[in-house]
Amino acid sequence: MEVQKTTSEKILSVVAPAYNEGAGLDKFYSRLVESVKGLNIELEIIYVNDGSHDDTIEIMSKQHNSDSRITIVDLSRNFGKEIALTAGLDHATGDAVVVIDTDLQDPPELIPKLVELWNDGYDVVNAKRIKRKGESSFKKISSFLYYRFLYQLSDVKIPKDTGDFRLLSRNALDALLKLREKHRYMKGLFAWVGYSQTEITYERDERYVGETKWSFWNLLNLAFEGLTSFSVLPLRLASMIGIFSAITGLIFAAIIIIKKMMFGDPVAGYPSLVVLITFIGGIQLLALGIIGEYLGRVFNETKNRPLYLIKDIKSSKFRE
């Protein structure tokens, strides 16, 4: 639905999904508002409450009551960050939109730099992390390797070391909103739409307060989403491994026959048979698992359920 603007100035929409982030919301709000004061642009803040169990929605409501620029999209339950982010983008009315987390790891003070490059004509301005403070060595190394692995495997070149923090023009946003698949890997979708893209670099800060909501399994699932959403190479690899295993088996069989006929060597017995069966069984299960990942995603897409449900919306002045 097209929304009539209430100002002749350009509008910058800042989309900030939150899940149990009540403790840091006031600090986030104050830093965000302060960071855009020098810009000749109207600010719209779109909070998405992703089924929080703490006082997140209460703090959002207090800010909304004192600032007419704030929209609150209160989801009916926790749908996950990718879906919550989509809900916020769906309700953005601005000429450009900035995606940012409320935990203050991505500093709002970089927004003027993003806007400057947008004014220079870029449709997408990515923020690349060159340093990640407050994270374990395991997470840093695994993230470093994953982004490069995904970059090589993906049909779309997804920027390395880049999270969700970025700016999109209205043209890029409208294109993005046409993509309604259920399994959403937003970093890949941002890259898929194309348009003119550039990047800035920054050092990512520690969380302002609290602990991350991303467990190891959440991150692992997100990694699978990225791999299966933007590449069919795992399926091809499964086929290649199957062909390689078959060829290896034929060669091994030929060697056994030749040794028996020419040298009279006895055929290896039970231990070698167990190893061979276990190896082949493992390859088969791996291939079935890869196929199952893709098939499960196809199954979920065919259900045609809505991406999210909204419990309540508190609109800003831009949507009245």
Residue pairs with C-beta under 8 A, 6 or more apart in sequence:
3 93
3 318
3 319
5 11
5 93
5 318
6 317
6 318
6 320
7 42
9 40
9 41
9 42
10 40
10 41
10 42
10 94
10 95
10 96
11 41
11 42
11 43
11 44
11 93
11 94
11 95
11 318
12 36
12 39
12 41
12 42
12 43
12 44
12 94
12 95
12 96
12 97
12 98
12 111
12 115
13 44
13 45
13 46
13 92
13 93
13 94
13 96
13 97
13 98
14 32
14 43
14 44
14 45
14 46
14 97
14 98
14 100
14 111
15 46
15 48
15 85
15 88
15 89
15 92
15 97
15 98
15 99
15 100
16 28
16 32
16 45
16 46
16 47
16 48
16 88
16 100
16 101
16 102
17 47
17 48
17 50
17 81
17 84
17 85
17 87
17 88
17 101
17 102
18 25
18 47
18 48
18 49
18 50
18 52
18 56
18 60
18 102
19 49
19 50
19 51
19 52
19 56
19 78
19 81
19 84
19 213
20 52
20 53
20 54
20 56
20 210
20 213
21 28
21 52
21 54
21 56
21 102
21 103
21 210
22 52
22 54
22 55
22 56
22 58
22 59
23 54
23 209
23 210
24 102
24 103
24 104
24 207
24 208
24 209
24 210
25 56
25 59
25 60
25 63
25 102
26 59
26 63
27 104
27 208
27 209
28 102
28 103
28 104
28 108
28 208
29 45
29 63
31 104
31 107
31 108
31 109
32 43
32 45
32 100
32 108
32 111
33 43
34 108
35 108
35 109
35 110
35 111
35 112
36 43
36 108
36 111
36 112
38 112
39 111
39 112
39 115
41 115
42 69
43 69
44 69
44 71
44 92
44 93
44 94
44 316
44 318
45 67
45 69
45 70
45 71
45 316
46 70
46 71
46 73
46 88
46 91
46 92
46 316
47 60
47 63
47 70
47 71
47 72
47 73
47 88
47 102
48 72
48 73
48 75
48 84
48 85
48 87
48 88
49 56
49 57
49 60
49 72
49 73
49 74
49 75
50 75
50 78
50 79
50 80
50 81
50 83
50 84
51 75
51 76
51 77
51 78
51 79
52 78
57 72
57 74
60 70
60 72
61 72
61 314
63 70
64 70
64 71
64 72
64 314
64 316
68 316
68 317
69 316
69 317
69 318
70 314
70 316
71 91
71 313
71 314
71 315
71 316
71 318
71 319
72 312
72 313
72 314
73 87
73 88
73 91
73 310
73 313
74 310
74 311
74 312
74 313
74 314
75 84
75 87
75 308
75 309
75 310
75 311
76 308
76 309
76 310
76 311
77 309
79 87
79 307
79 308
81 164
82 184
82 185
82 186
82 222
82 225
83 184
83 307
83 308
84 308
85 99
85 164
85 186
86 184
86 186
86 307
86 308
87 307
87 308
87 310
88 99
89 97
89 99
89 173
89 176
89 177
90 177
91 313
91 319
92 173
93 318
93 319
94 170
94 318
95 169
95 170
96 115
96 118
96 167
96 168
96 169
96 170
96 173
97 167
97 168
97 170
97 173
98 111
98 114
98 165
98 166
98 167
99 164
99 165
99 166
99 167
99 168
100 106
100 108
100 111
100 164
100 165
101 164
101 165
103 207
103 208
103 209
103 210
103 212
104 205
104 207
104 208
105 134
105 204
105 205
105 206
105 207
105 208
106 127
106 163
106 165
106 202
106 204
106 205
107 202
107 205
110 127
110 165
110 200
110 202
111 167
113 200
114 125
114 127
114 166
114 167
114 200
115 167
117 125
117 167
117 198
117 200
118 125
118 167
118 169
121 196
122 169
122 196
122 197
122 198
123 168
123 169
123 171
123 172
123 195
123 196
123 197
124 166
124 167
124 168
124 169
124 172
124 190
124 193
124 195
124 196
124 197
124 198
125 166
125 167
125 197
125 198
125 199
125 200
126 159
126 162
126 166
126 190
126 197
126 198
126 199
126 200
127 162
127 163
127 165
127 166
127 199
127 200
127 201
127 202
128 159
128 160
128 161
128 162
128 199
128 200
128 201
128 202
129 161
129 162
129 163
129 201
129 202
129 203
129 204
130 161
130 201
130 202
130 203
131 203
131 204
132 139
132 140
132 143
132 204
133 203
133 204
133 205
133 206
134 205
134 206
134 207
139 219
143 161
144 161
146 223
147 158
147 160
147 161
147 162
148 160
150 158
150 223
150 226
150 227
150 230
150 231
151 157
151 158
151 160
153 227
153 230
153 231
153 233
153 234
154 188
154 226
154 230
154 231
155 230
155 231
156 188
156 191
156 192
156 230
157 191
158 187
158 188
158 191
158 226
158 230
159 187
159 191
159 197
159 199
162 187
162 199
163 187
163 204
164 186
164 187
164 190
166 190
168 176
168 190
169 195
171 195
172 193
172 195
175 193
175 194
175 195
176 189
176 190
176 193
179 189
179 192
179 193
180 307
181 229
181 301
182 297
182 300
182 301
182 303
182 305
182 307
183 225
183 228
183 229
183 297
183 300
183 301
184 225
184 229
184 307
185 222
185 225
185 226
185 229
185 230
187 226
188 226
188 229
188 230
191 197
192 230
214 222
224 293
227 234
228 234
228 293
228 294
228 297
229 297
232 294
234 290
234 293
235 290
235 291
235 294
237 290
238 286
238 287
238 290
238 291
239 287
241 283
241 286
241 287
242 283
242 287
245 279
245 280
245 283
249 276
249 280
252 276
256 267
256 268
259 265
260 266
260 267
